[in-house]
Amino acid sequence: MIKSSVEKLSDVIGFEIGTSDDVSQSNLLNGFCRGLNNSILQKSDLDMQLCYIAEKLDKNAENLLINLSEFIKIKNK
Protein backbone atom coordinates (compact mmCIF):
# COMPACT_ATOMS: atom_id res chain seq x y z
CA MET A 1 0.00 0.00 0.00
CA ILE A 2 1.31 3.42 -0.91
CA LYS A 3 1.12 5.74 2.07
CA SER A 4 0.28 9.39 1.68
CA SER A 5 2.40 12.04 3.34
CA VAL A 6 -0.35 12.55 5.94
CA GLU A 7 -0.36 8.84 6.82
CA LYS A 8 3.42 8.88 7.20
CA LEU A 9 3.15 11.88 9.53
CA SER A 10 0.09 10.72 11.49
CA ASP A 11 2.03 10.13 14.73
CA VAL A 12 3.76 13.52 14.53
CA ILE A 13 0.52 15.31 13.62
CA GLY A 14 -1.28 13.57 16.48
CA PHE A 15 1.43 14.56 18.94
CA GLU A 16 1.41 18.19 17.79
CA ILE A 17 -2.38 18.40 18.03
CA GLY A 18 -2.15 16.66 21.42
CA THR A 19 -0.10 19.58 22.72
CA SER A 20 -2.53 22.10 21.20
CA ASP A 21 -5.84 23.45 22.52
CA ASP A 22 -9.18 21.73 23.03
CA VAL A 23 -10.63 23.13 19.79
CA SER A 24 -7.83 21.67 17.65
CA GLN A 25 -7.96 18.39 19.57
CA SER A 26 -11.72 18.01 19.16
CA ASN A 27 -11.45 18.99 15.47
CA LEU A 28 -8.89 16.21 14.98
CA LEU A 29 -11.13 13.64 16.67
CA ASN A 30 -14.24 14.87 14.82
CA GLY A 31 -12.45 14.64 11.47
CA PHE A 32 -11.04 11.20 12.25
CA CYS A 33 -14.44 9.88 13.30
CA ARG A 34 -16.19 11.47 10.32
CA GLY A 35 -13.66 9.89 7.96
CA LEU A 36 -14.04 6.47 9.53
CA ASN A 37 -17.85 6.63 9.49
CA ASN A 38 -17.95 7.85 5.87
CA SER A 39 -15.43 5.33 4.53
CA ILE A 40 -16.79 2.21 6.25
CA LEU A 41 -20.49 1.83 5.61
CA GLN A 42 -21.20 -1.63 7.03
CA LYS A 43 -21.46 -1.75 10.83
CA SER A 44 -19.68 -5.12 10.96
CA ASP A 45 -16.77 -3.68 8.95
CA LEU A 46 -16.61 -0.62 11.21
CA ASP A 47 -16.61 -2.85 14.29
CA MET A 48 -13.75 -4.88 12.82
CA GLN A 49 -11.77 -1.71 12.03
CA LEU A 50 -12.30 -0.46 15.59
CA CYS A 51 -11.03 -3.82 16.84
CA TYR A 52 -7.90 -3.50 14.68
CA ILE A 53 -7.32 0.03 15.97
CA ALA A 54 -7.81 -1.02 19.60
CA GLU A 55 -5.23 -3.80 19.20
CA LYS A 56 -2.59 -1.26 18.14
CA LEU A 57 -3.16 1.40 20.83
CA ASP A 58 -0.52 1.93 23.49
CA LYS A 59 -1.48 2.22 27.17
CA ASN A 60 -1.47 6.04 27.08
CA ALA A 61 -3.96 6.08 24.20
CA GLU A 62 -6.12 3.40 25.82
CA ASN A 63 -6.32 5.25 29.13
CA LEU A 64 -7.05 8.60 27.50
CA LEU A 65 -9.80 7.17 25.30
CA ILE A 66 -11.38 5.34 28.25
CA ASN A 67 -11.39 8.59 30.23
CA LEU A 68 -12.76 10.56 27.28
CA SER A 69 -15.51 7.97 26.88
CA GLU A 70 -16.47 8.43 30.55
CA PHE A 71 -16.72 12.21 30.13
CA ILE A 72 -18.90 11.72 27.04
CA LYS A 73 -21.22 9.42 29.00
CA ILE A 74 -21.53 12.01 31.80
CA LYS A 75 -22.13 14.84 29.30
CA ASN A 76 -24.89 12.87 27.58
CA LYS A 77 -26.84 11.93 30.72
Buried (B, 14 or more C-beta within 10 A) or exposed (E): EEEEEEEEEEEEEEEEBEEEEEEEBEEBEEEEEEEEEEEBEEEEEBEEEEEEEEEEEEEEEEEEBEEEEEEEEEEEE
